[in-house]
Amino acid sequence: MAEMPQKAQGNELVARAKAILLEPTAEWAKIATETDKPKDLFLSYALPLAVISPLASFIGGQVFGLGAMGISINVGLASGLTSPWSASCCHW
């Protein structure tokens, strides 16, 4: 896979995810012709998508805290960084 600027790579990632969801037949035909190595696909496509959930959980915990049934707990920065939600992104 050719190296491209980070912004272009991010736009390509979003476009690829959209195309797989909205036009799967055409996108899978295009994917079949690509010759990227599995490592490159994992690092440039799967890993950024996998990091979204733990990152969103960390940010949500810092901004809104954790809560249920009327009880709210504000999470500190150190606790947020070491919690299971945010730590899951570091176990690759």
Helices and strands as residue ranges (DSSP letters): H 6-22, H 24-32, H 38-41, I 42-46, H 47-63, E 66-68, E 71-73, H 77-82, H 84-87, G 88-90
